[in-house]
Each structure stands twice: as structure tokens, then as C-alpha cells.
Amino acid sequence: MRLTESERMELQRQSSARNGRADSARRARLVLLLADGFTWAEIRAKLDCPDSYISRWSKRFEAERLSGLFARHAGRERYKVTEKVEARVLAWTTKRKPADGSTQWSSRKLAAELGGDISHMTVARIWARHGLKPHRLEGYIASNDPDFEAKAADIIGLYLNPPQHAAVFCVDEKTAIQALDRKDPVLPLSPGRAERHGFEYFRHGTLSLYAAFNTKTGEVLGKTAERHTSAEFVAFLTDLVANHPARKEIHVIADNLSAHKTKRVDEFLAEHNNVHLHFTPTYSSWLNQVELWFAKIERDVIARGVFTSVPDLKRKLMRYIRQYNRQAKPVKWKYFDPSRRITPNSIVTVH
């Protein structure tokens, strides 16, 4: 097969075009290979095509030259999603469940159920356009506290407008922290490979961590304990008071754990008139800033930590707290619209 200089230049352009059609580039490569003297067997290996493909397009090129390489059938018109089809997909996605007992739709299941010209890619595009993600699941819990508004306003007031010459602390305990030791050695991080931990582990015991987060400075007072009882909670409050000048007003924000509301706690508060306990509304631990710090220590130390014993776990937790306090930062708590009443639907964000 002989090519003119202009034909070869055009075929080379089509075969290397980055924004052209793949089938046009393949046909151009076929003609160039034939012109360069390659055998059909070699062309089959290079283009992964049958002999019928080589015969058809070589004959068309010989008869019509470059114009013969254009496909006779450009394909059917692109399927357009009508509003009726889109509404049907959205209705089935949000209001029905699969008949096979699955808890959520997949794009292929829904396309098969609807039938017709609706493909799974059409379903996926409709979902993407409307932000539907049936495979995702998020949990939530709503407060049923009848005094939610008053309690939330009290706590947010301590964050935004704390009493003068008083300290405000968010207090809670992180319970049952496991001292896990890996049976196999940890394989370190390397280029192209994440750090790897062995699947099997030893359990050396558990530990509870009490923490008091200073809302003004961001510093944390921490203490570990084997159990999380009312006695341990009172002992931690005692340490908190001991670390501040006598008679200084101390406001403590805590959740509704039963260990925080015992007779022993009431006796402690009666003996220390300068300590005031503020309880978050039921199921509203997100109002307690220390939970944000617990999430940080969980991510930085506990989740991927390797601990050879309970004392080793305690040592690493307290070392982290000491290092953290050197550059502690308070939480910037912002309530979008203080003029509105605080209700369970109010928007409170943390930055």
C-alpha cells in the first residue's frame, strides 16, 4: 500500500490526536502499518483486531482513500433523560426499597427494576445531579430533654461570655481505653506503602482517662484511673480545685453520667461552694468541648498506638498531655445568631 506525503501526514495526525476518536486513530494506525510493510499477523498483535477488521478497512482505503476511513454509522443519538424519567428514578430511590430485601438501592438494581431504556449510568448521573448517595448512612440522636433550651443557653453562655475572674472547665472521662500490643512487628511507612499493623494483638488491660479542658486557654488537666466511679470523679474534681487559688470560682461542664450525680458529688459541692456543676442536656455531649479534645487524642495516640502494658499506656497518654499543653489552643466556639432562641434545631458550629 502506497501513501502520498499528505496522506501520511494526515494519518499520523489522526493516530496521535489526543482529543480525537479512538476508533479513527485505530484505523489510521492500521493503514500506516500496512504502508510500512507489516504483515497481518503483526498488525493483529499490535492492534488486537481480527483479520476481518484489517480486510474491511484496507479495502475501503484503497477504494476511497482517506474518506473511506470514516465510519458509515456514527451510532444512535445520545439518550436524553426526560423530567418524567428523572422524577421516576428519584421517587423509587427515596420512597421504595429493593424487592430482594436489600436495605438500599444500587444503580444497577434500580436500573434493572425500572427497565426500559434506563441504564445504571443514567441512574448514577441522576443521583449525582441531586446529591443522592444511597450507599451512605449517617447516625444521629435527638435530645429529649425538656429543659434543653435552658441548659444549652447556660453552657453556651459560659463559652461566649464567661464570668469574670472565674475558670470554666469541660470535664469528662474517656473510659475503657485498651492497652493493645501487636503480636507481629509494625511495618513502617515507606514510599508507596502505608504503615501496616499485624491483625492479631494482646490485651493487657484497660484504663480510664479523666480530662478537664480549660475553655479560656485550651490547656488540659489529665488523670488516669483504673475505674470510672463516683469516687474517682470526686478525686479528679479535688485535684482540679487544688490546682487553682482558694475560693476562686470554678465552673465545671459535665454530661449526665450517673457517676456525676451521686451523693458523694453533692457532698463535695457542699464543701466547695466555689465549684459549680453545669450539666449538658440529655444526648447533647456535642456541647462539651472536651469531646473535641478526646477525638484528638484518640486520633493521635490511641487508635494506632502500641502499648506493652497498662503503665505504658498511662505514660504515653500523660506524655501527650504535657506536650499538648505547651502549645494549647482554645476552641473558637461561635453561635451564628445569638438573637434567636436556642432550640434543638439551632445551628452551633465549632471552628
PyMOL commands that set and color helices and strands:
alter all, ss='L'
color gray80, all
select helices_A, chain A and resi 5-16+22-35+40-47+51-69+83-95+107-114+120-130+148-160+230-242+258-260+263-271+285-287+290-302+310-325
alter helices_A, ss='H'
color red, helices_A
select strands_A, chain A and resi 166-182+201-214+220-225+249-254+275-279+333-335+348-350
alter strands_A, ss='S'
color yellow, strands_A
deselect
rebuild
show_as cartoon
